[in-house]
Amino acid sequence: MPSFDTVSEANMEEVKNAITQVNKVVTNRFDLKGTSAKVELKDKEREITIFGDTEFHLDQIMVEMTQTMGKRNVDVRFLDIGKVDKIGGDKVKQVIKVKNGIQTEDAKKIVKVIKDSKLKVQASIQGDAVRVTGAKRDDLQATMAMLRKEIKDLPLEFNNFRD
C-alpha cells in the first residue's frame, strides 16, 4: 500500500550555517561592535544561546537570525524561544531550543484532522512521526495538501513516500 511519513525536522546544517553568518554580521555591525553580543550553538542539545549587553542587543540579534534563517529556508517555527536571563553584571542571555519531531499531542491533532477529513487513508503515530497509508496515491496527495492547509502552527514535511 502507498504510504508517506509526516515529520517535523529542522535542517541542522542550515541552522549551523545561519548562526555562523549571524555571528559574522554581529561582529561587523556598528551598533554591536565592541559588545559581548554573540550567538552559540550547542549541537548535542539543539540549543542556540544568544548573548548580549542589553535586551535591545538580543532583539537585534534575534531579528538578524530570523532573517538569515528565512533566507536559508529554515522555518522559524522550529525555534522555541525562551525567556531572557540576566548573567553577571549587565549581561543578558536567551536560550532558544530547536524543535525536532512531532510531539504526542500534535501527532494526535494531525491524526484527528486526517480522520475528520473523510479521505480514504489511515494515520498512525510512529514515534515522532505520523505515517499515513492509503489505497490510492491521489488520496495521499490530497492528504498532504489538506495537512498543509489545516496545520499552520507546525512546520510539516512529508518524506518516505512509497508506492
C-alpha positions as CSV (number, residue, x, y, z in Angstrom):
1,M,0.0,0.0,0.0
2,P,1.3,3.5,-0.7
3,S,2.4,5.5,2.3
4,F,4.3,8.5,3.5
5,D,5.6,9.9,6.8
6,T,4.7,13.3,8.2
7,V,7.7,14.7,10.1
8,S,8.9,18.0,11.6
9,E,12.7,18.2,11.5
10,A,14.9,21.3,11.0
11,N,17.9,21.1,8.7
12,M,20.7,21.4,11.3
13,E,23.4,22.1,8.7
14,E,21.5,25.2,7.5
15,V,20.9,26.2,11.1
16,K,24.7,26.0,11.8
17,N,25.4,28.0,8.6
18,A,22.9,30.6,9.6
19,I,24.4,31.0,13.1
20,T,27.9,31.4,11.6
21,Q,26.6,34.0,9.2
22,V,24.8,35.9,12.1
23,N,28.0,35.9,14.2
24,K,29.9,37.5,11.2
25,V,27.2,40.2,10.9
26,V,27.1,40.8,14.7
27,T,30.9,41.3,14.9
28,N,30.8,43.8,12.0
29,R,27.7,45.7,12.8
30,F,28.4,49.2,14.1
31,D,25.9,49.2,17.0
32,L,27.0,45.8,18.2
33,K,30.8,46.2,17.7
34,G,32.7,46.1,21.0
35,T,29.9,44.4,22.9
36,S,29.6,40.9,24.2
37,A,26.9,40.1,21.5
38,K,27.3,36.6,20.1
39,V,25.4,33.5,19.2
40,E,26.4,30.0,20.2
41,L,25.0,26.6,19.2
42,K,25.2,23.5,21.4
43,D,24.8,20.8,18.7
44,K,24.0,17.9,21.0
45,E,21.2,19.6,22.9
46,R,20.0,21.5,19.8
47,E,20.2,24.8,21.7
48,I,21.0,28.2,20.4
49,T,22.2,30.8,23.1
50,I,22.2,34.5,22.3
51,F,24.4,36.7,24.5
52,G,24.3,40.5,24.7
53,D,24.8,43.5,26.9
54,T,21.1,44.6,26.8
55,E,17.8,43.2,25.8
56,F,17.9,45.5,22.8
57,H,21.0,43.7,21.6
58,L,19.2,40.4,22.0
59,D,16.3,41.7,20.0
60,Q,18.6,43.0,17.2
61,I,20.4,39.6,17.0
62,M,17.0,37.7,17.0
63,V,15.8,39.8,14.1
64,E,19.0,39.2,12.2
65,M,18.8,35.4,13.0
66,T,15.2,35.0,11.8
67,Q,16.0,36.9,8.6
68,T,19.1,34.8,7.9
69,M,17.2,31.5,8.7
70,G,14.4,32.6,6.4
71,K,16.9,33.2,3.6
72,R,18.3,29.7,4.2
73,N,14.9,28.0,4.0
74,V,14.8,27.1,7.7
75,D,11.3,27.6,9.1
76,V,11.4,29.9,12.2
77,R,8.6,27.9,13.7
78,F,11.3,25.3,14.6
79,L,12.6,27.8,17.2
80,D,11.2,27.6,20.8
81,I,12.2,31.0,22.2
82,G,13.0,31.1,25.9
83,K,12.9,33.9,28.4
84,V,15.7,36.5,28.8
85,D,18.1,35.7,31.8
86,K,20.4,38.1,33.5
87,I,24.0,36.8,33.9
88,G,26.8,38.6,35.8
89,G,26.7,42.4,35.7
90,D,24.7,44.0,32.9
91,K,24.9,41.0,30.6
92,V,21.9,39.0,29.4
93,K,21.3,35.8,27.5
94,Q,18.5,34.0,25.9
95,V,18.2,30.3,25.1
96,I,16.4,29.1,22.0
97,K,15.6,25.4,21.5
98,V,15.4,23.9,18.0
99,K,12.4,21.6,18.0
100,N,12.8,18.2,16.4
101,G,10.0,15.7,15.8
102,I,6.3,15.9,16.3
103,Q,5.1,16.0,19.9
104,T,2.5,13.4,21.0
105,E,-0.4,16.0,21.3
106,D,0.5,17.5,17.9
107,A,0.6,14.0,16.4
108,K,-2.9,13.3,17.9
109,K,-4.1,16.5,16.4
110,I,-2.8,15.5,12.9
111,V,-4.4,12.1,13.2
112,K,-7.8,13.7,14.2
113,V,-7.6,16.1,11.3
114,I,-7.0,13.2,8.9
115,K,-9.8,11.2,10.3
116,D,-12.2,14.1,10.2
117,S,-11.4,14.8,6.5
118,K,-13.2,11.6,5.4
119,L,-10.4,10.8,3.0
120,K,-9.8,7.1,2.5
121,V,-6.5,7.0,4.3
122,Q,-5.3,5.7,7.7
123,A,-2.9,7.6,10.0
124,S,-0.8,6.1,12.8
125,I,1.7,7.6,15.2
126,Q,5.2,6.1,14.7
127,G,7.4,7.7,17.4
128,D,7.9,11.3,16.4
129,A,6.3,10.9,13.0
130,V,2.8,10.2,11.7
131,R,2.6,7.5,9.0
132,V,-0.3,7.9,6.5
133,T,-1.3,4.9,4.3
134,G,-4.0,4.6,1.7
135,A,-5.0,2.6,-1.3
136,K,-4.6,5.4,-3.9
137,R,-1.7,7.7,-4.5
138,D,-4.2,10.5,-5.2
139,D,-5.7,10.2,-1.7
140,L,-2.2,10.5,-0.2
141,Q,-1.5,13.7,-2.2
142,A,-4.9,15.1,-1.2
143,T,-4.0,14.4,2.4
144,M,-0.7,16.2,2.1
145,A,-2.4,19.3,0.6
146,M,-5.1,19.2,3.3
147,L,-2.5,18.9,6.1
148,R,-0.5,21.9,4.7
149,K,-3.7,23.9,4.7
150,E,-5.1,22.8,8.1
151,I,-2.0,22.6,10.3
152,K,-0.5,26.1,10.3
153,D,1.4,26.1,13.6
154,L,3.8,23.2,12.8
155,P,6.4,23.1,10.0
156,L,5.5,19.8,8.4
157,E,7.5,17.9,5.9
158,F,6.5,14.7,4.0
159,N,9.1,12.1,3.3
160,N,9.5,8.3,2.9
161,F,6.8,8.3,0.1
162,R,6.3,4.7,-1.0
163,D,4.2,3.5,-3.9
